[in-house]
């Protein structure tokens, strides 16, 4: 409307309806073909084994990590840039070596407002521990990137950070470690920037295998508008098979943990959660790689109730025999109308995993639509969350497969 005030309420309502209709039509369009943007090489020169999710910069370039390979043999950070015609050009921004800089990044990377990249390595760093690092990549002259370690984990403050980091609105970083901490079963940590380029680390919660706390958090934490943190653990809780937790600021500056849900012993609502959560309208959504009606994993929803408790509901049970995929271990994402999207590590038409959509249906509950079954040549075993571009196309990674053989892995797009 270009700053012009409309004098007619009817015209205003019509314009809003037209925009809403456009948005709904964009998301309602049928899904198209899958395109492999890059197949990683068998010899590992540009890395291989992709476990982390992708991220876009403002120019439409993609960034991600490989767990191993590269010139140092211990993983890479890479960039994919769209060509003027067709295709994408890959560039390795950093090669990890077997040294104090960290090794084997399994999470993806995220941007800050200045265009710097941040991520974790699950191992390496402190030479006496090798417990992993948090790192930063800063764009420098000539298209190069300057790399530095922001924090070396030492075991007592955590070990083996697997997942993506998360920023709050103040520029602080948050993440989880799968092991380490006071009870050796994982932590939630915060990194705060200080003058002089230093980052100060603080352990917000030490998971405890005694009692009903969860432990072994493998996924990231998600932050709500009030600054509370939410995540899942693979083990622990009332029945020992995992939890959904919340961390809240206390008045004295500390953090209080609350268990929102303990997965049940018989596994009917899933168990062994390995991903993170997504928040929509105050509700939480996540996946479990196992359990459920068929034992092949679930999608769950947690809804806050008036009493302060959270009600859990299984939205979908994956069924290997039904070709709908099995073993979802990554975070979900949401589109504007409220559909959920994710990946499964196995299952589908070729048993190499699928990309799926879950849509709410008033009469049928949530309905799964398999968007793509991976066949090996276009990748196999997707183990990371999907992302959207501005047009609603989906992008993701596969751990293995591709045009260059079993071990490479791919970056793919599913057209919308």
C-alpha positions as CSV (number, residue, x, y, z in Angstrom):
1,X,0.0,0.0,0.0
2,X,3.2,2.2,-0.1
3,X,2.3,4.5,2.8
4,X,-1.1,5.6,1.3
5,X,-3.9,5.7,3.8
6,X,-7.1,3.9,2.6
7,X,-10.2,5.8,3.5
8,X,-12.6,2.9,3.0
9,X,-12.8,0.1,5.6
10,X,-14.1,-2.2,2.9
11,X,-11.1,-1.6,0.7
12,X,-8.8,-2.2,3.7
13,X,-10.6,-5.5,4.5
14,X,-10.4,-6.5,0.9
15,X,-6.7,-5.8,0.7
16,X,-6.0,-7.8,3.9
17,X,-8.1,-10.7,2.5
18,X,-6.1,-10.6,-0.7
19,X,-2.8,-10.8,1.1
20,X,-4.0,-13.6,3.3
21,X,-5.3,-15.5,0.3
22,X,-1.9,-15.1,-1.4
23,X,0.0,-16.4,1.6
24,X,-2.4,-19.4,2.0
25,X,-2.2,-20.2,-1.7
26,X,1.6,-20.1,-1.6
27,X,1.7,-22.7,1.2
28,X,-1.2,-24.7,-0.3
29,X,0.6,-25.1,-3.6
30,X,1.5,-28.8,-4.4
31,X,5.0,-29.9,-3.7
32,X,7.3,-30.5,-6.6
33,X,10.5,-32.3,-7.3
34,X,13.5,-32.8,-5.2
35,X,16.8,-31.4,-6.4
36,X,20.3,-32.3,-5.2
37,X,22.2,-29.1,-4.8
38,X,25.5,-30.7,-3.8
39,X,26.8,-34.2,-3.4
40,X,29.8,-34.5,-1.1
41,X,32.8,-36.4,-2.3
42,X,33.8,-39.9,-1.4
43,X,37.4,-38.9,-0.7
44,X,36.2,-36.3,1.8
45,X,38.0,-33.3,0.5
46,X,35.0,-31.1,1.1
47,X,33.8,-33.1,4.1
48,X,31.2,-35.8,4.4
49,X,28.6,-37.1,6.9
50,X,26.1,-34.2,7.4
51,X,24.3,-34.3,10.7
52,X,23.5,-30.6,11.2
53,X,20.8,-28.3,9.7
54,X,21.4,-25.5,7.2
55,X,21.0,-21.8,7.5
56,X,20.6,-19.0,4.9
57,X,22.3,-15.6,4.8
58,X,20.5,-12.5,3.5
59,X,21.9,-13.0,0.0
60,X,20.4,-16.6,-0.3
61,X,23.6,-18.5,0.3
62,X,23.4,-21.7,2.4
63,X,25.8,-22.7,5.2
64,X,26.3,-25.9,7.0
65,X,28.8,-28.4,8.6
66,X,30.1,-31.9,7.9
67,X,31.1,-34.1,10.8
68,X,34.2,-35.5,9.2
69,X,36.4,-35.1,6.1
70,X,38.0,-31.9,4.8
71,X,41.7,-31.4,4.5
72,X,42.1,-31.9,8.2
73,X,39.9,-35.0,8.3
74,X,37.8,-33.8,11.2
75,X,35.0,-31.9,9.6
76,X,34.2,-28.6,7.7
77,X,32.1,-25.5,7.6
78,X,30.9,-25.0,4.1
79,X,29.0,-22.4,2.0
80,X,26.8,-23.1,-1.1
81,X,26.2,-20.2,-3.4
82,X,23.6,-20.2,-6.3
83,X,25.1,-19.8,-9.7
84,X,23.9,-17.2,-12.2
85,X,22.4,-20.0,-14.3
86,X,21.6,-23.4,-12.8
87,X,23.4,-25.1,-9.9
88,X,25.3,-24.2,-6.8
89,X,29.0,-23.6,-6.0
90,X,30.4,-25.1,-2.8
91,X,33.2,-23.5,-0.8
92,X,34.8,-24.8,2.3
93,X,35.1,-22.0,4.9
94,X,37.0,-23.9,7.6
95,X,38.7,-27.3,7.9
96,X,38.8,-28.8,11.4
97,X,42.0,-30.5,12.5
98,X,42.9,-32.9,15.2
99,X,44.0,-30.1,17.6
100,X,42.8,-27.6,20.2
101,X,40.3,-26.0,17.8
102,X,37.7,-28.7,18.1
103,X,36.7,-31.7,15.9
104,X,33.6,-33.2,14.4
105,X,30.9,-30.6,14.3
106,X,27.5,-32.3,14.4
107,X,25.2,-29.3,14.8
108,X,24.7,-26.6,12.2
109,X,25.8,-23.0,12.3
110,X,23.7,-19.9,13.0
111,X,24.2,-16.2,12.2
112,X,24.3,-13.1,14.4
113,X,23.1,-9.7,13.3
114,X,26.6,-8.8,12.0
115,X,26.9,-11.8,9.7
116,X,29.2,-13.9,11.9
117,X,28.7,-17.7,12.2
118,X,28.5,-19.7,15.4
119,X,28.6,-23.4,16.0
120,X,29.9,-26.3,18.2
121,X,32.2,-29.2,17.8
122,X,31.4,-32.3,19.8
123,X,35.0,-33.2,20.5
124,X,38.4,-31.6,20.6
125,X,39.4,-28.4,22.2
126,X,40.9,-28.6,25.7
127,X,43.8,-31.0,25.2
128,X,43.3,-32.7,28.6
129,X,39.7,-33.3,28.0
130,X,38.8,-33.1,24.3
131,X,35.2,-32.3,25.4
132,X,34.2,-30.0,22.5
133,X,34.1,-26.3,21.7
134,X,32.0,-23.3,20.7
135,X,33.4,-21.5,17.7
136,X,32.9,-18.3,15.7
137,X,33.6,-17.6,12.0
138,X,33.9,-14.0,11.0
139,X,33.9,-12.8,7.3
140,X,37.3,-11.2,6.4
141,X,39.0,-9.7,3.4
142,X,39.1,-11.5,0.1
143,X,36.2,-13.8,0.8
144,X,38.0,-15.6,3.6
145,X,36.7,-16.3,7.1
146,X,38.5,-15.8,10.4
147,X,37.9,-18.6,12.8
148,X,38.3,-18.6,16.6
149,X,37.3,-20.7,19.6
150,X,34.9,-18.9,22.1
151,X,34.9,-21.7,24.6
152,X,36.6,-25.0,25.4
153,X,34.5,-27.4,27.5
154,X,36.5,-29.0,30.3
155,X,34.1,-31.8,31.4
156,X,32.9,-30.1,34.6
157,X,31.0,-27.5,32.6
158,X,29.8,-30.0,30.0
159,X,31.1,-32.3,27.3
160,X,30.1,-33.2,23.7
161,X,27.8,-30.4,22.5
162,X,25.9,-32.1,19.7
163,X,23.3,-29.5,18.7
164,X,22.8,-26.1,17.2
165,X,23.2,-23.0,19.4
166,X,20.4,-20.5,20.0
167,X,20.5,-16.7,20.4
168,X,18.3,-14.7,22.7
169,X,17.3,-11.1,21.9
170,X,20.3,-9.7,23.9
171,X,22.9,-11.6,21.9
172,X,23.6,-14.4,24.4
173,X,24.2,-17.9,23.1
174,X,22.5,-21.0,24.6
175,X,23.1,-24.7,24.1
176,X,23.3,-28.2,25.5
177,X,26.0,-30.7,26.1
178,X,25.2,-34.4,25.9
179,X,27.6,-35.3,28.7
180,X,29.7,-33.7,31.4
181,X,28.6,-31.4,34.1
182,X,28.2,-32.1,37.9
183,X,26.7,-35.5,37.3
184,X,28.4,-36.3,34.0
185,X,25.0,-36.6,32.1
186,X,24.8,-33.2,30.4
187,X,24.2,-29.5,30.9
188,X,22.4,-26.4,29.6
189,X,24.9,-23.5,29.2
190,X,24.9,-19.8,28.3
191,X,27.7,-17.8,26.6
192,X,27.6,-14.1,27.2
193,X,29.7,-11.6,25.2
194,X,31.9,-9.2,27.2
195,X,34.2,-6.3,26.4
196,X,37.3,-7.3,24.5
197,X,35.7,-10.0,22.5
198,X,35.6,-12.4,25.4
199,X,32.7,-14.8,26.0
200,X,31.8,-15.9,29.5
201,X,30.3,-19.3,29.9
202,X,27.8,-20.2,32.7
203,X,26.2,-23.6,33.4
204,X,22.5,-23.0,33.8
205,X,21.5,-26.5,34.7
206,X,23.3,-29.8,35.5
207,X,21.2,-32.7,34.6
208,X,21.0,-35.3,37.3
209,X,20.4,-39.1,36.9
210,X,19.3,-39.3,40.5
211,X,15.6,-38.8,40.9
212,X,13.2,-37.8,38.1
213,X,15.3,-35.3,36.2
214,X,16.1,-36.1,32.6
215,X,19.6,-36.6,31.3
216,X,21.6,-36.8,28.0
217,X,20.2,-33.8,26.1
218,X,21.2,-34.2,22.5
219,X,19.0,-31.4,20.9
220,X,19.1,-27.6,21.1
221,X,17.1,-25.4,23.4
222,X,14.4,-23.1,22.1
223,X,13.6,-19.7,23.6
224,X,10.2,-18.2,24.1
225,X,9.3,-14.5,24.1
226,X,9.8,-14.3,27.9
227,X,13.3,-15.8,27.7
228,X,12.4,-19.3,29.0
229,X,14.3,-22.2,27.6
230,X,12.8,-25.5,26.5
231,X,14.3,-28.8,25.4
232,X,14.2,-32.6,25.6
233,X,16.4,-35.3,27.0
234,X,17.0,-38.8,25.6
235,X,17.0,-40.5,29.0
236,X,15.8,-40.0,32.6
237,X,12.5,-38.7,33.9
238,X,9.9,-40.7,35.9
239,X,10.2,-43.7,33.7
240,X,13.8,-43.4,32.5
241,X,13.1,-42.9,28.8
242,X,13.3,-39.2,28.5
243,X,11.7,-35.8,29.3
244,X,10.6,-32.4,28.1
245,X,12.0,-29.7,30.3
246,X,11.7,-25.9,30.9
247,X,14.3,-23.6,32.4
248,X,13.0,-20.3,33.9
249,X,14.9,-17.3,35.3
250,X,14.8,-17.0,39.1
251,X,14.7,-13.7,40.9
252,X,18.3,-14.3,42.3
253,X,19.7,-14.7,38.8
254,X,19.7,-18.5,38.7
255,X,17.6,-20.8,36.7
256,X,14.9,-23.2,37.8
257,X,14.1,-26.4,35.9
258,X,10.7,-27.9,35.6
259,X,9.9,-31.2,34.0
260,X,6.9,-30.7,31.7
261,X,6.6,-34.3,30.6
262,X,8.2,-37.7,31.3
263,X,7.8,-40.1,28.5
264,X,6.0,-43.3,29.6
265,X,7.7,-46.6,30.4
266,X,5.9,-48.6,27.7
267,X,7.0,-46.2,25.0
268,X,3.5,-45.6,23.7
269,X,4.2,-41.8,23.4
270,X,7.8,-42.3,22.2
271,X,11.2,-42.4,23.8
272,X,14.8,-41.5,23.4
273,X,14.2,-37.9,22.1
274,X,17.3,-36.7,20.2
275,X,16.0,-33.4,18.7
276,X,14.8,-30.1,19.9
277,X,11.4,-28.4,20.1
278,X,9.5,-25.8,18.1
279,X,7.0,-23.3,19.7
280,X,3.8,-22.2,18.1
281,X,1.0,-20.3,19.9
282,X,2.4,-21.4,23.2
283,X,2.4,-25.1,22.3
284,X,5.5,-27.3,21.9
285,X,6.1,-29.8,19.1
286,X,8.8,-32.4,18.9
287,X,9.8,-35.9,17.7
288,X,11.0,-39.1,19.2
289,X,13.0,-41.6,17.1
290,X,11.4,-44.7,18.7
291,X,8.3,-45.8,20.5
292,X,4.7,-45.1,19.7
293,X,2.1,-47.5,18.4
294,X,4.4,-49.2,15.9
295,X,7.7,-48.6,17.7
296,X,9.0,-46.4,14.9
297,X,8.8,-42.9,16.5
298,X,6.3,-40.2,17.1
299,X,5.4,-36.5,16.7
300,X,4.2,-35.0,20.0
301,X,2.5,-31.8,21.1
302,X,2.6,-30.3,24.6
303,X,-0.1,-27.8,25.5
304,X,-0.1,-25.7,28.7
305,X,-3.2,-26.1,30.9
306,X,-4.9,-23.7,33.3
307,X,-3.5,-25.7,36.2
308,X,0.1,-25.0,35.1
309,X,0.6,-28.6,34.0
310,X,1.2,-29.5,30.3
311,X,-0.9,-32.0,28.4
312,X,0.9,-34.2,26.0
313,X,-0.7,-35.6,22.8
314,X,0.7,-37.9,20.1
315,X,-0.1,-36.3,16.8
316,X,1.4,-39.0,14.6
317,X,2.8,-42.6,15.0
318,X,5.4,-43.5,12.3
319,X,5.0,-46.9,10.7
320,X,7.9,-48.4,8.9
321,X,5.6,-50.9,7.1
322,X,3.4,-48.0,5.9
323,X,6.2,-46.3,3.9
324,X,5.7,-43.2,6.0
325,X,9.2,-43.2,7.4
326,X,10.6,-44.2,10.7
327,X,13.1,-42.9,13.2
328,X,12.6,-39.1,13.2
329,X,15.4,-37.6,15.3
330,X,15.5,-34.0,14.1
331,X,13.7,-30.8,15.1
332,X,10.4,-29.9,13.3
333,X,9.6,-26.6,11.6
334,X,6.3,-24.9,11.0
335,X,4.8,-23.0,8.1
336,X,2.4,-20.0,8.4
337,X,-0.9,-22.1,8.4
338,X,0.5,-24.4,11.1
339,X,1.7,-27.5,9.2
340,X,4.7,-29.3,10.6
341,X,7.7,-30.5,8.5
342,X,10.5,-32.9,9.3
343,X,12.6,-35.8,8.3
344,X,12.9,-39.5,9.2
345,X,16.2,-41.3,9.3
346,X,14.9,-44.5,7.7
347,X,11.7,-45.8,6.1
348,X,9.9,-44.6,3.0
349,X,9.8,-46.3,-0.4
350,X,13.6,-47.2,-0.3
351,X,14.1,-47.4,3.4
352,X,16.6,-44.5,3.3
353,X,14.3,-41.9,5.0
354,X,11.8,-39.3,4.0
355,X,10.9,-35.7,4.2
356,X,7.3,-35.3,5.5
357,X,4.5,-32.8,6.2
358,X,2.0,-33.2,8.9
359,X,-1.3,-31.2,8.4
360,X,-4.1,-30.7,10.9
361,X,-7.4,-32.1,9.7
362,X,-10.6,-31.4,11.6
363,X,-12.0,-34.8,11.0
364,X,-8.9,-37.0,10.7
365,X,-6.5,-35.5,13.2
366,X,-3.0,-34.9,11.8
367,X,-2.4,-36.3,8.4
368,X,1.1,-37.2,7.1
369,X,2.1,-36.4,3.5
370,X,5.4,-37.9,2.4
371,X,7.1,-35.1,0.3
372,X,10.0,-37.2,-0.8
373,X,11.5,-40.7,-0.2
374,X,15.3,-40.7,-0.5
375,X,16.7,-43.4,-2.9
376,X,20.4,-43.3,-2.1
377,X,21.5,-41.5,-5.3
378,X,19.9,-38.3,-4.0
379,X,21.0,-39.0,-0.5
380,X,20.1,-41.3,2.4
381,X,19.4,-41.0,6.1
382,X,18.5,-37.4,6.6
383,X,19.3,-36.6,10.3
384,X,18.7,-32.8,10.5
385,X,15.9,-30.4,10.5
386,X,14.6,-28.7,7.3
387,X,14.5,-25.0,6.6
388,X,12.4,-22.8,4.3
389,X,13.5,-20.1,1.8
390,X,11.4,-17.0,1.2
391,X,9.3,-18.8,-1.5
392,X,8.4,-21.7,0.7
393,X,10.8,-24.3,-0.7
394,X,12.4,-26.7,1.7
395,X,16.1,-27.4,2.1
396,X,18.0,-30.0,4.1
397,X,20.9,-32.4,4.4
398,X,21.4,-36.2,4.3
399,X,24.1,-37.9,6.3
400,X,25.1,-40.4,3.6
401,X,24.5,-41.1,-0.1
402,X,24.5,-38.9,-3.2
403,X,26.0,-39.1,-6.6
404,X,29.5,-39.8,-5.3
405,X,28.7,-42.9,-3.3
406,X,27.6,-44.2,0.1
407,X,29.6,-42.0,2.5
408,X,29.3,-38.6,1.0
409,X,25.9,-37.0,1.9
410,X,23.9,-34.3,0.1
411,X,22.3,-30.9,0.4
412,X,18.8,-31.0,-1.2
413,X,15.9,-28.8,-2.1
414,X,12.2,-29.8,-2.3
415,X,10.3,-27.4,-4.6
416,X,7.0,-25.8,-3.6
